[in-house]
Amino acid sequence: MNGVIVIDKPQDFTSFDVVAVMRRLCGERKIGHTGTLDPMATGVLPLLLGKATRAASLLDDTDKEYEAGFQLGYSTDTLDSTGTTCKESKVSVNKEQIEAVLPYFRGNILQLPPMYSAVQKNGQRLYTLARQGIEVERDERPVTVHQLQLNEFDENTQSGSMTIRCSKGTYIRTICADIGDRLGSFGVMTSLRRTQAAGFRLSDAVTLDEAKALSAQGTIAQKVLPTESLFLSRPALTVTQAQAQRFQNGGALSLDRTSILPRDKEDGLTFRVFSPTDEFLGLGAVELAKGELSVLRLFCEHHTKIL
């Protein structure tokens, strides 16, 4: 089974837990994910099946979108509601005050990765050190927050929710904590639902329960999206049958003998390459110095190895 299946990850499952379940349901050993979600998080988790796992290192760093719940008035060691409370504040704020500080967290900003994160320091994951009670200095990292919108806020409970669209590597927990700090209080993330990742939305996803039912019916393959759906932002190129055979065997194609327009002959530009029968063969990269479209990665079902 080759392609992409988008799972609506349930709460309290790790991304690896979901992969383990789907290996059994799909009968496919080779399954990988496109980016981890914390156990408390739910939502869009694209999984790569079979030959599609070859795409993992080639995926664009697309924006991600989240719906996040937050609570002001206390902080925890994990920056979310699953952690141990460290500090509390009696400061009470209103919706207008929150709206006033949100611009500080939009655009290009610097974030300090939380100790409970997978970031490495001297070869060790920060969460490994954090579980030993060790806190180390971390470097701030640049991230981009394209959208940060307050959806609701209850002044009585000091809790609310936000929509956040951001670059890869953005910590939503840190945003919640930093907003609390800016308001002279504290803040934690209380829920997180990823609504978009790798170009896929919740409307593309199935729950694990739905996947189990489909597997039992023998129809789960109907929910597997083609591998090419990972690369829809890249231009498509249809080649001749002879060129398709050469490309499948790892051979570069002469740019002058393809239908690539002169304006698109940009060094390094990648194309989705299709056979005359619309079979997705793989990705090709323009090499102007050689005048060729070289094979970047093959995804076709059958190809002959070059001896």
VENCOR-V812658 format. One record per residue. D_FIRST is the distance of its C-alpha to the first C-alpha in whole Angstrom. Layout:
d_first->(D_FIRST;D_FIRST)
//
This chain:
d_first->(0;4;7;9;10;14;16;20;21;23;27;27;24;23;20;19;19;17;14;15;15;12;11;12;11;7;8;6;10;9;10;13;15;17;21;22;24;27;27;29;27;25;23;20;18;15;12;10;6;6;8;9;11;13;15;16;20;20;20;23;25;25;27;27;28;30;32;34;37;40;43;46;49;47;45;43;42;38;39;37;39;37;39;43;46;48;50;51;53;55;55;54;52;52;49;51;52;48;48;50;48;45;46;46;42;41;40;40;41;41;40;40;37;38;38;35;33;30;33;34;38;39;36;35;33;36;35;36;39;39;39;42;44;44;44;44;45;42;42;41;38;38;36;36;36;36;37;38;40;41;40;43;45;47;51;51;48;48;44;42;39;37;35;34;32;32;31;28;30;32;33;34;36;38;39;40;42;44;45;46;48;49;51;53;51;47;44;41;37;37;33;31;28;26;25;24;22;20;21;19;22;22;22;18;17;17;19;18;20;18;15;16;18;15;13;16;16;13;12;10;8;11;11;8;11;10;11;14;15;16;19;20;24;24;25;23;25;24;25;27;25;27;26;22;23;25;22;19;22;23;26;28;29;32;33;36;34;31;32;32;35;37;37;34;34;34;34;30;29;25;24;20;21;20;20;23;20;19;16;15;16;17;20;23;26;30;32;36;38;36;35;32;28;27;23;22;18;16;12;12;10;14;17;20;21;25;27)
//
